[in-house]
Amino acid sequence: MNAQHEPTGTVVVGRIGRPHGVRGLATVEVRTDDPDQRFAPGSVLLTDPAERGPLTVVDKRWHSGTLLLQLAGPSGEAYELRETVDELRNTLLLVPIADLPEIEEPDSFYDHQLVGLTARLPDESVIGEVTAVRHEAQDLLVVRRAEGGEALIPFVSAIVPTVDVAGGFLVVDPPEGLLDL
């Protein structure tokens, strides 16, 4: 998730894709660990661009691993036509950070907590700043290097042994050659 594209105080939980069928269902690219709770009927989602929302989830279903939502616009009227849903394509769905549940596990973090942290080596020399978290085969921190370019750091405790959100930094103890890539 890229913090530079998010309004302050919100996180992206999804992106509206193409319409599905002719009855006003929208496909959604899910960007949350708990889509069943986040997209439950009755949930109200902020949008980027803001003028497209807020949107209310009217109905939710899964089809072949793809989340399908029936949405209602700010007026409360449901989008029922393929053409009107298509106008929502690429709209980011947001929730306020304050609405996120606390994480119980001490070594787990929301992406927005990591973005902006200074990445430094065990000797305290600065590598750069975390600009994003990618969720691929494993979680990767995208670090904008102080001398230019980016580094991808596997977000595992063996390589990132310390995360100090309050202190604004994390420690990277890379295996030989990781930062040379």
Salt bridges, closest charged atoms under 4 A:
GLU29 OE1 - ARG15 NH2 2.93
GLU29 OE2 - ARG31 NE 2.84
ASP36 OD1 - LYS60 NZ 3.16
ASP59 OD2 - ARG61 NH2 2.79
ASP86 OD1 - ARG89 NH2 2.83
ASP111 OD2 - HIS135 NE2 2.76
GLU129 OE1 - ARG144 NH2 3.51
GLU136 OE2 - ARG134 NE 3.13
ASP139 OD1 - HIS135 ND1 2.80
GLU147 OE2 - ARG145 NH2 2.74
